[in-house]
Amino acid sequence: MRTFSKALIYGAIALSTIIIVGVNSPTSALAAKKPAGSKPASKELVTRAIAGKSWKWSSKDGAHFARNGKFSAIWEGTVALGDWTVTDVGTLCHDATWYKDDNGVVGERYKICFEHVVAPDGNLWQNDPNHGWKHFPKKGLYYGDWYRSKIARQKKKLGL
């Protein structure tokens, strides 16, 4: 049996970054380094920015960060189930098992973390491990669980 490749997961995250931030937006340029004079974001600030929201990665797929710390996502027929946390210095991590049907259900645990800082102008920035620093996406984050029914259908299909 084959398992997930990190390329698949990183691909989903990379695509989400491009879609959420917007390719032609003047504020969408991905920064190569941390904004000068920035300070670590607080746990409270990052939690408030993401808790109870869904993060739209594409026209069909995305993730939900439940207020109780549960993380779920769907990406091209794969389903992720796990947890999310924020450290005292604003690092957001999601640790989940990604499931897919590969001639039988295969699951692979994967954890990724995103450091957050507050720039001197008050904007929240995020470090994407694959693309460097960028403004934390304000677009693409929506209140509520937008993917609940789609994830439930895929879980049923996979027998989870």
CYANA upper distance limits for C-alpha pairs under 8 A (distance plus 0.5 A):
  1 MET  CA    102 ASP  CA      7.60
  1 MET  CA    103 ASN  CA      8.08
  1 MET  CA    106 VAL  CA      8.27
  2 ARG  CA    102 ASP  CA      7.50
  2 ARG  CA    106 VAL  CA      8.29
  3 THR  CA    106 VAL  CA      6.89
  3 THR  CA    107 GLY  CA      7.71
  3 THR  CA    108 GLU  CA      7.17
  4 PHE  CA      8 LEU  CA      7.25
  4 PHE  CA      9 ILE  CA      8.32
  4 PHE  CA     98 TRP  CA      8.34
  4 PHE  CA    107 GLY  CA      8.23
  4 PHE  CA    108 GLU  CA      6.87
  5 SER  CA      9 ILE  CA      7.48
  6 LYS  CA     10 TYR  CA      6.41
  7 ALA  CA     11 GLY  CA      6.15
  8 LEU  CA     12 ALA  CA      6.78
  9 ILE  CA     13 ILE  CA      6.89
 10 TYR  CA     14 ALA  CA      6.41
 10 TYR  CA    130 ASN  CA      7.87
 11 GLY  CA     15 LEU  CA      6.49
 12 ALA  CA     16 SER  CA      6.60
 12 ALA  CA     57 TRP  CA      7.89
 12 ALA  CA     75 TRP  CA      7.46
 13 ILE  CA     17 THR  CA      6.72
 13 ILE  CA     57 TRP  CA      8.02
 14 ALA  CA     18 ILE  CA      6.96
 14 ALA  CA    130 ASN  CA      7.52
 14 ALA  CA    131 HIS  CA      8.02
 15 LEU  CA     19 ILE  CA      6.64
 15 LEU  CA     57 TRP  CA      7.27
 15 LEU  CA     58 SER  CA      7.96
 16 SER  CA     20 ILE  CA      6.29
 16 SER  CA     56 LYS  CA      7.64
 16 SER  CA     57 TRP  CA      4.48
 16 SER  CA     58 SER  CA      6.79
 16 SER  CA     62 GLY  CA      8.46
 17 THR  CA     21 VAL  CA      6.38
 17 THR  CA     57 TRP  CA      7.90
 18 ILE  CA     22 GLY  CA      6.23
 18 ILE  CA     23 VAL  CA      6.62
 19 ILE  CA     23 VAL  CA      7.76
 19 ILE  CA     57 TRP  CA      7.06
 19 ILE  CA     58 SER  CA      7.02
 20 ILE  CA     56 LYS  CA      7.58
 20 ILE  CA     57 TRP  CA      7.20
 20 ILE  CA    137 PRO  CA      6.85
 20 ILE  CA    139 LYS  CA      6.47
 20 ILE  CA    140 GLY  CA      5.65
 21 VAL  CA     25 SER  CA      8.11
 21 VAL  CA     28 SER  CA      6.01
 21 VAL  CA    135 HIS  CA      8.46
 21 VAL  CA    137 PRO  CA      6.45
 21 VAL  CA    139 LYS  CA      7.46
 21 VAL  CA    140 GLY  CA      8.47
 22 GLY  CA     28 SER  CA      6.56
 23 VAL  CA     28 SER  CA      7.03
 23 VAL  CA     29 ALA  CA      8.42
 24 ASN  CA     28 SER  CA      7.57
 25 SER  CA     29 ALA  CA      8.05
 27 THR  CA    135 HIS  CA      8.08
 28 SER  CA    134 LYS  CA      7.62
 28 SER  CA    135 HIS  CA      7.67
 29 ALA  CA    134 LYS  CA      7.51
 30 LEU  CA    131 HIS  CA      7.43
 30 LEU  CA    132 GLY  CA      7.05
 30 LEU  CA    133 TRP  CA      6.44
 30 LEU  CA    134 LYS  CA      5.39
 30 LEU  CA    135 HIS  CA      8.42
 31 ALA  CA     35 PRO  CA      8.37
 31 ALA  CA    132 GLY  CA      6.49
 31 ALA  CA    133 TRP  CA      5.22
 31 ALA  CA    134 LYS  CA      6.00
 32 ALA  CA    131 HIS  CA      8.12
 32 ALA  CA    132 GLY  CA      5.70
 32 ALA  CA    133 TRP  CA      6.41
 33 LYS  CA    132 GLY  CA      6.94
 33 LYS  CA    133 TRP  CA      6.29
 34 LYS  CA     38 SER  CA      7.81
 34 LYS  CA    127 ASN  CA      8.23
 34 LYS  CA    133 TRP  CA      6.34
 35 PRO  CA    119 ALA  CA      6.56
 35 PRO  CA    125 TRP  CA      8.46
 35 PRO  CA    133 TRP  CA      8.35
 36 ALA  CA    119 ALA  CA      7.78
 36 ALA  CA    120 PRO  CA      8.46
 37 GLY  CA    119 ALA  CA      6.98
 37 GLY  CA    120 PRO  CA      6.58
 38 SER  CA    117 VAL  CA      6.48
 38 SER  CA    118 VAL  CA      5.84
 38 SER  CA    119 ALA  CA      4.70
 38 SER  CA    120 PRO  CA      6.28
 39 LYS  CA    117 VAL  CA      5.88
 39 LYS  CA    118 VAL  CA      5.87
 39 LYS  CA    119 ALA  CA      7.11
 39 LYS  CA    120 PRO  CA      8.45
 40 PRO  CA     89 VAL  CA      5.95
 40 PRO  CA     90 GLY  CA      6.81
 40 PRO  CA    116 HIS  CA      6.82
 40 PRO  CA    117 VAL  CA      4.82
 40 PRO  CA    118 VAL  CA      6.71
 41 ALA  CA     45 LEU  CA      7.04
 41 ALA  CA     46 VAL  CA      7.34
 41 ALA  CA     89 VAL  CA      6.30
 41 ALA  CA     90 GLY  CA      5.22
 41 ALA  CA    116 HIS  CA      6.02
 41 ALA  CA    117 VAL  CA      4.97
 41 ALA  CA    118 VAL  CA      5.94
 41 ALA  CA    124 LEU  CA      8.02
 42 SER  CA     46 VAL  CA      7.00
 42 SER  CA     88 ASP  CA      6.58
 42 SER  CA     89 VAL  CA      5.97
 42 SER  CA     90 GLY  CA      5.52
 43 LYS  CA     47 THR  CA      6.48
 43 LYS  CA     86 VAL  CA      6.30
 43 LYS  CA     87 THR  CA      6.34
 43 LYS  CA     88 ASP  CA      5.30
 43 LYS  CA     89 VAL  CA      6.55
 43 LYS  CA     90 GLY  CA      5.22
 43 LYS  CA     91 THR  CA      8.19
 44 GLU  CA     48 ARG  CA      6.45
 44 GLU  CA     90 GLY  CA      8.46
 45 LEU  CA     49 ALA  CA      6.73
 45 LEU  CA     90 GLY  CA      8.12
 46 VAL  CA     50 ILE  CA      6.92
 46 VAL  CA     86 VAL  CA      7.65
 46 VAL  CA     90 GLY  CA      6.41
 46 VAL  CA     91 THR  CA      8.49
 46 VAL  CA     92 LEU  CA      7.90
 46 VAL  CA    116 HIS  CA      8.00
 47 THR  CA     51 ALA  CA      5.98
 47 THR  CA     86 VAL  CA      7.17
 50 ILE  CA     54 SER  CA      8.39
 50 ILE  CA     65 PHE  CA      6.99
 50 ILE  CA    141 LEU  CA      8.15
 51 ALA  CA     65 PHE  CA      6.03
 51 ALA  CA     66 ALA  CA      6.37
 51 ALA  CA     67 ARG  CA      5.47
 51 ALA  CA     69 GLY  CA      8.44
 52 GLY  CA     64 HIS  CA      7.79
 52 GLY  CA     65 PHE  CA      6.10
 52 GLY  CA     66 ALA  CA      5.18
 52 GLY  CA     67 ARG  CA      5.36
 52 GLY  CA    143 TYR  CA      6.56
 52 GLY  CA    144 GLY  CA      6.24
 52 GLY  CA    145 ASP  CA      7.82
 53 LYS  CA     64 HIS  CA      6.39
 53 LYS  CA     65 PHE  CA      6.17
 53 LYS  CA     66 ALA  CA      7.38
 53 LYS  CA    141 LEU  CA      6.64
 53 LYS  CA    142 TYR  CA      5.70
 53 LYS  CA    143 TYR  CA      4.83
 53 LYS  CA    144 GLY  CA      5.66
 53 LYS  CA    145 ASP  CA      6.99
 54 SER  CA     62 GLY  CA      7.49
 54 SER  CA     63 ALA  CA      5.98
 54 SER  CA     64 HIS  CA      4.68
 54 SER  CA     65 PHE  CA      6.74
 54 SER  CA    140 GLY  CA      8.41
 54 SER  CA    141 LEU  CA      6.07
 54 SER  CA    142 TYR  CA      5.68
 54 SER  CA    143 TYR  CA      6.77
 54 SER  CA    144 GLY  CA      6.70
 54 SER  CA    145 ASP  CA      6.15
 54 SER  CA    146 TRP  CA      6.58
 54 SER  CA    147 TYR  CA      8.14
 55 TRP  CA     62 GLY  CA      6.02
 55 TRP  CA     63 ALA  CA      5.69
 55 TRP  CA     64 HIS  CA      6.74
 55 TRP  CA    140 GLY  CA      6.05
 55 TRP  CA    141 LEU  CA      5.10
 55 TRP  CA    142 TYR  CA      7.05
 56 LYS  CA     60 LYS  CA      8.46
 56 LYS  CA     61 ASP  CA      6.85
 56 LYS  CA     62 GLY  CA      4.98
 56 LYS  CA     63 ALA  CA      7.17
 56 LYS  CA    140 GLY  CA      5.45
 56 LYS  CA    141 LEU  CA      6.87
 56 LYS  CA    142 TYR  CA      8.32
 57 TRP  CA     61 ASP  CA      6.06
 57 TRP  CA     62 GLY  CA      5.03
 57 TRP  CA     63 ALA  CA      7.98
 57 TRP  CA    140 GLY  CA      7.92
 58 SER  CA     62 GLY  CA      7.09
 61 ASP  CA     73 ALA  CA      8.06
 61 ASP  CA     74 ILE  CA      6.00
 61 ASP  CA     75 TRP  CA      5.76
 61 ASP  CA     76 GLU  CA      7.64
 61 ASP  CA    147 TYR  CA      8.08
 62 GLY  CA     73 ALA  CA      6.08
 62 GLY  CA     74 ILE  CA      6.20
 62 GLY  CA     75 TRP  CA      7.09
 62 GLY  CA    147 TYR  CA      7.59
 63 ALA  CA     71 PHE  CA      7.66
 63 ALA  CA     72 SER  CA      6.08
 63 ALA  CA     73 ALA  CA      4.43
 63 ALA  CA     74 ILE  CA      6.96
 63 ALA  CA    147 TYR  CA      7.55
 64 HIS  CA     71 PHE  CA      6.29
 64 HIS  CA     72 SER  CA      5.86
 64 HIS  CA     73 ALA  CA      6.69
 64 HIS  CA    144 GLY  CA      8.39
 64 HIS  CA    145 ASP  CA      6.28
 64 HIS  CA    146 TRP  CA      7.88
 64 HIS  CA    147 TYR  CA      7.55
 65 PHE  CA     69 GLY  CA      7.19
 65 PHE  CA     70 LYS  CA      6.68
 65 PHE  CA     71 PHE  CA      5.49
 65 PHE  CA     72 SER  CA      7.48
 65 PHE  CA     84 TRP  CA      7.45
 66 ALA  CA     70 LYS  CA      5.68
 66 ALA  CA     71 PHE  CA      6.78
 66 ALA  CA    145 ASP  CA      8.19
 69 GLY  CA     83 ASP  CA      6.00
 69 GLY  CA     84 TRP  CA      5.73
 69 GLY  CA     85 THR  CA      6.97
 70 LYS  CA     81 LEU  CA      8.23
 70 LYS  CA     82 GLY  CA      6.39
 70 LYS  CA     83 ASP  CA      4.82
 70 LYS  CA     84 TRP  CA      6.50
 71 PHE  CA     80 ALA  CA      8.09
 71 PHE  CA     81 LEU  CA      6.44
 71 PHE  CA     82 GLY  CA      5.49
 71 PHE  CA     83 ASP  CA      5.14
 71 PHE  CA     84 TRP  CA      6.13
 71 PHE  CA     94 HIS  CA      7.30
 71 PHE  CA     95 ASP  CA      8.40
 71 PHE  CA     96 ALA  CA      7.70
 72 SER  CA     79 VAL  CA      7.80
 72 SER  CA     80 ALA  CA      5.73
 72 SER  CA     81 LEU  CA      5.18
 72 SER  CA     82 GLY  CA      6.82
 72 SER  CA     83 ASP  CA      8.34
 72 SER  CA     96 ALA  CA      8.30
 72 SER  CA    151 ILE  CA      8.34
 73 ALA  CA     79 VAL  CA      6.18
 73 ALA  CA     80 ALA  CA      5.37
 73 ALA  CA     81 LEU  CA      7.34
 73 ALA  CA    147 TYR  CA      7.89
 73 ALA  CA    151 ILE  CA      7.69
 74 ILE  CA     78 THR  CA      6.09
 74 ILE  CA     79 VAL  CA      5.09
 74 ILE  CA     80 ALA  CA      6.78
 74 ILE  CA    147 TYR  CA      7.96
 74 ILE  CA    150 LYS  CA      8.25
 74 ILE  CA    151 ILE  CA      6.73
 75 TRP  CA     79 VAL  CA      7.08
 77 GLY  CA    100 LYS  CA      7.26
 77 GLY  CA    154 GLN  CA      7.44
 78 THR  CA     98 TRP  CA      6.89
 78 THR  CA     99 TYR  CA      5.96
 78 THR  CA    100 LYS  CA      5.27
 78 THR  CA    101 ASP  CA      8.40
 78 THR  CA    154 GLN  CA      8.34
 79 VAL  CA     98 TRP  CA      5.91
 79 VAL  CA     99 TYR  CA      5.66
 79 VAL  CA    100 LYS  CA      7.20
 79 VAL  CA    151 ILE  CA      7.08
 79 VAL  CA    154 GLN  CA      7.54
 79 VAL  CA    155 LYS  CA      7.64
 80 ALA  CA     96 ALA  CA      6.23
 80 ALA  CA     97 THR  CA      5.86
 80 ALA  CA     98 TRP  CA      4.64
 80 ALA  CA     99 TYR  CA      6.72
 81 LEU  CA     96 ALA  CA      5.61
 81 LEU  CA     97 THR  CA      5.99
 81 LEU  CA     98 TRP  CA      7.12
 82 GLY  CA     94 HIS  CA      7.72
 82 GLY  CA     95 ASP  CA      6.14
 82 GLY  CA     96 ALA  CA      4.36
 82 GLY  CA     97 THR  CA      6.71
 83 ASP  CA     94 HIS  CA      6.25
 83 ASP  CA     95 ASP  CA      5.98
 83 ASP  CA     96 ALA  CA      6.71
 84 TRP  CA     92 LEU  CA      7.66
 84 TRP  CA     93 CYS  CA      6.00
 84 TRP  CA     94 HIS  CA      4.71
 84 TRP  CA     95 ASP  CA      6.73
 85 THR  CA     92 LEU  CA      6.32
 85 THR  CA     93 CYS  CA      5.92
 85 THR  CA     94 HIS  CA      7.07
 86 VAL  CA     90 GLY  CA      6.30
 86 VAL  CA     91 THR  CA      5.81
 86 VAL  CA     92 LEU  CA      4.96
 86 VAL  CA     93 CYS  CA      6.84
 87 THR  CA     91 THR  CA      5.69
 87 THR  CA     92 LEU  CA      7.26
 89 VAL  CA    116 HIS  CA      8.31
 90 GLY  CA    115 GLU  CA      6.75
 90 GLY  CA    116 HIS  CA      5.81
 90 GLY  CA    117 VAL  CA      7.62
 91 THR  CA    113 CYS  CA      6.95
 91 THR  CA    114 PHE  CA      5.96
 91 THR  CA    115 GLU  CA      4.74
 91 THR  CA    116 HIS  CA      6.26
 92 LEU  CA    113 CYS  CA      5.95
 92 LEU  CA    114 PHE  CA      5.64
 92 LEU  CA    115 GLU  CA      6.89
 92 LEU  CA    116 HIS  CA      8.06
 93 CYS  CA    111 LYS  CA      7.39
 93 CYS  CA    112 ILE  CA      6.08
 93 CYS  CA    113 CYS  CA      4.53
 93 CYS  CA    114 PHE  CA      6.78
 94 HIS  CA    111 LYS  CA      6.17
 94 HIS  CA    112 ILE  CA      6.28
 94 HIS  CA    113 CYS  CA      7.04
 95 ASP  CA    109 ARG  CA      7.69
 95 ASP  CA    110 TYR  CA      6.32
 95 ASP  CA    111 LYS  CA      4.65
 95 ASP  CA    112 ILE  CA      7.16
 96 ALA  CA    109 ARG  CA      6.02
 96 ALA  CA    110 TYR  CA      6.09
 96 ALA  CA    111 LYS  CA      6.86
 97 THR  CA    107 GLY  CA      6.39
 97 THR  CA    108 GLU  CA      5.65
 97 THR  CA    109 ARG  CA      4.46
 97 THR  CA    110 TYR  CA      6.55
 98 TRP  CA    107 GLY  CA      5.79
 98 TRP  CA    108 GLU  CA      5.81
 98 TRP  CA    109 ARG  CA      6.69
 98 TRP  CA    110 TYR  CA      7.74
 99 TYR  CA    105 VAL  CA      7.12
 99 TYR  CA    106 VAL  CA      6.02
 99 TYR  CA    107 GLY  CA      4.75
 99 TYR  CA    108 GLU  CA      7.17
100 LYS  CA    105 VAL  CA      6.10
100 LYS  CA    106 VAL  CA      5.99
100 LYS  CA    107 GLY  CA      7.08
100 LYS  CA    158 LEU  CA      7.73
101 ASP  CA    105 VAL  CA      4.95
101 ASP  CA    106 VAL  CA      6.65
101 ASP  CA    158 LEU  CA      7.12
102 ASP  CA    106 VAL  CA      6.90
105 VAL  CA    158 LEU  CA      6.89
113 CYS  CA    129 PRO  CA      8.27
114 PHE  CA    126 GLN  CA      6.76
114 PHE  CA    127 ASN  CA      5.94
114 PHE  CA    128 ASP  CA      6.35
114 PHE  CA    129 PRO  CA      7.48
115 GLU  CA    126 GLN  CA      6.22
115 GLU  CA    127 ASN  CA      5.70
115 GLU  CA    128 ASP  CA      8.23
116 HIS  CA    124 LEU  CA      7.31
116 HIS  CA    125 TRP  CA      6.01
116 HIS  CA    126 GLN  CA      5.02
116 HIS  CA    127 ASN  CA      6.87
117 VAL  CA    124 LEU  CA      6.34
117 VAL  CA    125 TRP  CA      5.82
117 VAL  CA    126 GLN  CA      7.15
118 VAL  CA    122 GLY  CA      6.24
118 VAL  CA    123 ASN  CA      6.11
118 VAL  CA    124 LEU  CA      5.14
118 VAL  CA    125 TRP  CA      6.66
119 ALA  CA    123 ASN  CA      5.91
119 ALA  CA    124 LEU  CA      6.94
119 ALA  CA    125 TRP  CA      7.59
123 ASN  CA    135 HIS  CA      7.66
124 LEU  CA    135 HIS  CA      6.61
124 LEU  CA    136 PHE  CA      6.03
125 TRP  CA    133 TRP  CA      7.07
125 TRP  CA    134 LYS  CA      6.01
125 TRP  CA    135 HIS  CA      4.84
125 TRP  CA    136 PHE  CA      5.23
126 GLN  CA    133 TRP  CA      6.06
126 GLN  CA    134 LYS  CA      6.03
126 GLN  CA    135 HIS  CA      6.61
126 GLN  CA    136 PHE  CA      5.65
127 ASN  CA    131 HIS  CA      8.08
127 ASN  CA    132 GLY  CA      5.72
127 ASN  CA    133 TRP  CA      4.79
127 ASN  CA    134 LYS  CA      7.00
128 ASP  CA    132 GLY  CA      5.59
128 ASP  CA    133 TRP  CA      6.66
128 ASP  CA    134 LYS  CA      8.06
137 PRO  CA    141 LEU  CA      7.71
142 TYR  CA    146 TRP  CA      8.42
147 TYR  CA    151 ILE  CA      6.42
148 ARG  CA    152 ALA  CA      6.56
149 SER  CA    153 ARG  CA      6.66
150 LYS  CA    154 GLN  CA      6.80
151 ILE  CA    155 LYS  CA      6.48
152 ALA  CA    156 LYS  CA      6.66
153 ARG  CA    157 LYS  CA      6.70
154 GLN  CA    158 LEU  CA      6.63
155 LYS  CA    159 GLY  CA      6.46
155 LYS  CA    160 LEU  CA      5.50
156 LYS  CA    160 LEU  CA      6.48
